[in-house]
Amino acid sequence: MNIVLTLVTFLLMAPVRAAEWPAACLASEPVQVVIRNDDICALSQVDWERKLLAVFRAEQIPLSVGVIPAIAADTRYKPEAKRHPLGEDDAIVRLYAQAAQEGWVDLLQHGYDHQQNASHAGMAPAKSSEFSALPLAEQQARIQRGRQLLQQAFGVTAQVFVPPWNNADGHTDLALENLGFQGLSDTRLWRFSATGKQPIPSRMIYFDQLDETLEQWYRQGQCQGRLPPETVVILYHSWEDYNDEGPKRLQGYLQRLKDSGVKITTISQALGLIPDRQLEEKTVVLQ
Ligand SMILES: [Zn+2]
């Protein structure tokens, strides 16, 4: 009896195993995946970032990174909170600048200070915003100031904007168009053109929804037919993996992605802003 109970308990506790997917089944499908790591900033912990970035490098998986130009010490509405410009942490700047120069990390602008504005004070993260409800001039000034800080740190002009909490409004779109941004990544991907903001067939998920997404694509384990084109952006926060299990957890997800054969790209590539590039074969020591 005890053995049966133990076995039942074990089975109930065992994680659900995803179906076995035919190797590289997705390789010829018009679907692709992007990993977007938000919240890199002057308060990121460079030792952990180095370890996690090394996992992407080892798996040869490209990464899009939302960089906060001047993180607020408190992201709740606290106008008096100290701001930390990216340049305060030279080690973080060097780490990501090098990966970007190697061509496998895509640098995006993630807001300005990532703090709730007055009209979102006290709101839960899902409803928070740094930008929504602010006047156009103020939004534009914040975005421009942030872009200049990133330019000073990395020597590149950000072309894609990622609003904190994925929340922005029509004034944000106008500000981005006025400043000549090419793209926007919130819960979908958007490309700015002469005719305005155009959606790219896309959606956003988290890593814990990866198996479910792969199941949808594989259609119950069968490799059949053509899928409609889409780009799935996996929203990742490396700070959640600042623990001893973090790099292993990440490596497991990346391995599943690779095993599926799906094309893994960056947001700038998905938006057609830069041509597809293969990861460089050479090994470069992260500093
Ligand atoms: Zn964020």
Boltz pocket constraint, residues with backbone or C-beta under 6 A from the ligand:
constraints:
  - pocket:
      binder: B
      contacts: [[A, 38], [A, 39], [A, 110], [A, 114], [A, 163], [A, 164], [A, 165]]
      max_distance: 6.0
